[in-house]
Amino acid sequence: MIGRLGDSTMKFRQIGLAKAGAPTVIVSAGLGGLGRFWQPQFEALGRAFRIVAYDHRGTGENAANLEGPYSIENMADDVEQIVEASGTASYHFVGHALGGLVGLALARRPRSRCASLCLVNAWASLDTQTSRCFEMRMALLKHVGVEAYVNAQPIFLYPAAWLSDHAAAIEDEVRHGIEGFQGTSNLLARIGALRAFDAAPDLANIRVPTLVAASQDDILVPFTRSQALAAGLPAAKLWMTAHGGHAFTVTAPEPFNAILVDFVREAAGG
């Protein structure tokens, strides 16, 4: 489905078998930007909710050159355009890493239609460990090339044992990542946006129900960032898993799916 507002166009998909009038869940990926990141959650969420999934601007079906200064607020603008185009009165937002920053940006806006947040391995302000990882990844991209960058990406997303057990699937993922690469200038603009974002001063004013979810073995974003988020948000609860890596929603989805469905159901009033 395509939503058009003014001179902007954002493609999005509506997924699920829920009845008409079911609560809407908008899912937003991390730096990769692709809506299919949430495939392991679609079945569980789709039984009870209307899912709206999209590729971030500059990626996938919304491929475009990102021009001028680019920020998380621009990404939040895209979500609000999708909300309008999809006829959504209110929504529950689920964001992974960078997607979680988009959710924080939306929830702190006046007259926001965001009814609840789920922030997965996200942060209010960038941690030194995360910054170090991005510096290394950008160096690979600039000085070695796209293939090296994409080949290194699974190391930051998945635990070592899971990578070993799913070697063939990872090879396929890397191949698709190289073929569909979002472009160096776009990727650097998106990394610049997440590095500049800081919601820490606004956390006390974000009062929607929030589920903060994290993995303790995430090497990209320390779980302490999620602990800080949960402590700073007035209506947040923290859920952590010991294993699964940065992409635990992919590597070990079942426990998270159960928690997420219960959370959204409760936030939507049962």
Secondary structure, DSSP 8 states (H G I E B T S, - for coil): -EEEETTEEEEEEEE----TT--EEEEE--TT--GGGGHHHHHHHHTTSEEEEE--TTSGGG-----SS--HHHHHHHHHHHHHHTT-SSEEEEEETHHHHHHHHHHTSTT--EEEEEEES--SB--HHHHHHHHHHHHHHHHT-HHHHHHHHHHHHS-HHHHHHTHHHHHHHHHHHHHT---HHHHHHHHHHHHH-B-GGGGGG--S-EEEEEETT-SSS-HHHHHHHHHHSTTEEEEEESSS-TTHHHHSHHHHHHHHHHHHHHHTT-
